Amino acid sequence: MLVTFATEAYADIIMFGDVALTLLPVMGHSATEPGAVLAKDVPAMVIA
């Protein structure tokens, strides 16, 4: 499965499903329903 992150400000980002489903809860979002990641939330997706 592929997951596409889309925004009007940048080109779409496509990730393999297992990677995207790992990132979504880290960012505080549900992996079961579509949603939006706001620009202010992007730093939270950086995994150190």
Helices and strands as residue ranges (DSSP letters): E 2-5, E 13-16, H 17-26, G 39-45
